[in-house]
Amino acid sequence: MKISARNQIKGRIVSVTPGAVNATVKIDIGGGNVVTSSITEEAVADLGLAEGDDVTVIVKASDVLIGK
């Protein structure tokens, strides 16, 4: 699959926490870093996401904020 987003990071799902509408998916991207994504329960089911799955985190944003 080719997509236009350039920010693609390989990782492994460490947890999927279901919610009423959205699930929280935590992905270990290495180096002690974990990315958290909130996606619909329907997307979790369609993709068959589960703890231990290797996935790609894709970031496509119009704004990137930095804090210190």
VEXGU-959063 format. One record per atom (N, C-alpha, C, CB): z negated, x, y negated. Coordinates in steps of 0.001 Angstrom, whole numbers, plus 500000, padded with zeros to 6 digits. Glycine has a CB too. Example, Ala and Ser with C-alpha at 12.3 -4.5 7.8 and 13.67 -1.06 7.14 Angstrom:
BEGIN
492200513190505690 492200512300504500 492200513200503300 490954511308504473 492920512850502250 492860513670501060 492130512900499970 494275514084500598 
REM end
This chain:
BEGIN
500000500839501168 500000500000500000 500000500892498759 498786499041500007 500951500676497877 500981501392496606 500474500460495516 502418501909496277 499630501023494633 499134500259493497 499148501145492264 497710499710493767 499051500522491084 499148501292489850 497842501982489459 499588500394488736 496718501520489966 495428502115489591 495353503550490085 494251501290490163 494974504458489205 494903505873489546 493514506287490008 495313506710488361 492500505498489685 491127505837490035 490793505283491416 490140505292488977 491113506060492444 490889505658493821 489954506670494474 492233505549494602 488832506161495007 487798507026495564 487476506574496986 486522507007494676 487619507468497931 487293507161499329 485785507099499507 487905508213500286 485329506216500381 483899506106500639 483624505307501897 483195505469499456 482333505112502168 481902504363503353 480888503310502916 481288505317504441 481067502090503387 480152501002503041 478784501279503650 480702499633503531 477745501234502793 476378501431503273 475624500111503352 475629502404502366 476076499088502610 475452497771502743 476349496691502159 474081497749502053 476237495508502755 476879494304502241 475777493255502166 478101493830503155 475448492826500942 474383491856500745 475002490538500295 473340492368499709 474952489520501165 475557488243500801 474770487517499711 475669487358502026 475475486690498950 474874485843497934 475453484451498048 475101486418496521 475117483588497118 475602482204497164 477118482146497013 474933481365496066 477661482934496110 479108482951495856 479669484365496016 479415482415494440 478961485352495460 479404486749495499 478507487583496403 479424487346494087 479097488627496960 478349489597497755 478267490896496955 479023489832499158 477233491672497214 477104493005496636 477435494007497728 475665493249496049 478416494854497450 478856495855498419 478551497229497834 480387495703498756 477800498042498578 477466499404498138 478268500383498978 475924499691498260 478944501311498279 479808502288498935 479354503690498580 481284502079498535 479071504487499609 478698505899499432 479982506694499243 477865506444500662 480114507336498059 481325508107497777 481071509612497870 481863507756496390 479908509978498400 479586511380498607 478809511981497451 480840512161498827 478196513102497717 477454513823496695 476243513068496182 478352514142495557 475718512152496995 474575511348496582 474930510206495652 473573512212495923 476220509901495510 476679508841494609 477049507580495383 477879509322493787 476588506442494870 476889505148495468 477485504246494393 475613504504496097 478626503637494705 479274502679493813 478922501283494314 480838502896493760 478557500395493388 478224499018493740 479287498091493180 476820498628493212 479777497186494034 480782496217493614 480308494814493943 482140496502494287 480561493890493033 480271492481493274 481594491777493497 479475491837492086 481801491270494719 483051490583495056 482713489256495723 483952491462495988 483680488370495779 483419487060496360 483143487162497858 484599486125496107 482382486202498343 482135486121499781 483452485939500534 481165484961500103 484376485215499919 485684485005500534 486425486326500710 486522484039499691 486335487214499712 486985488525499806 486356489368500906 486899489265498465 485026489310501021 484335490048502098 484857489588503452 482788489842502017 484966488275503624 485448487727504897 486916488068505138 485258486209504927 487760487911504110 489194488200504257 489440489653504633 489936487873502964 488659490573504043 488820491996504325 488046492440505561 488377492808503132 487157491582506061 486353491930507231 485429493100506942 487252492261508411 484849493134505740 484012494265505343 482673494250506063 483788494253503838 482249495436506497 480964495573507192 480422496971506960 481111495287508715 479115497104507084 478463498401506954 479117499405507895 476951498287507247 479380500602507379 480005501655508180 481510501742508033 479676501451509605 482137500715507426 483589500742507237 483985501806506217 484098499363506788 485069502527506496 485656503433505512 486561502601504612 486452504607506202 486381502744503294 487131501949502327 487550502829501158 486294500748501831 488355502279500290 488731502935499048 488236502101497884 490261503144498966 487475502722496997 487031502085495769 488157502271494753 485659502693495250 488619501174494172 489707501234493200 489178500708491872 490956500409493682 489255501545490843 488739501168489529 489912500990488582 487741502233488984 490019499802488024 491051499515487037 490367498795485885 492228498655487646 490191499489484777 489460498904483659 490125499250482340 488012499380483659 490007498339481392 490554498618480072 489575499417479228 490916497323479365 488284499372479600 487254500121478883 486425500920479865 486354499179478064 486112502139479503 485191502960480272 484086503367479313 485907504217480917 482859502969479639 481725503253478770 480936504443479305 480817502020478643 480423505254478401 479615506404478774 478303506324478012 480358507744478483 477200506515478707 475898506516478060 475171507809478355 475063505319478513 474212508116477476 473445509332477699 472003509085477307 474034510518476904 
REM end
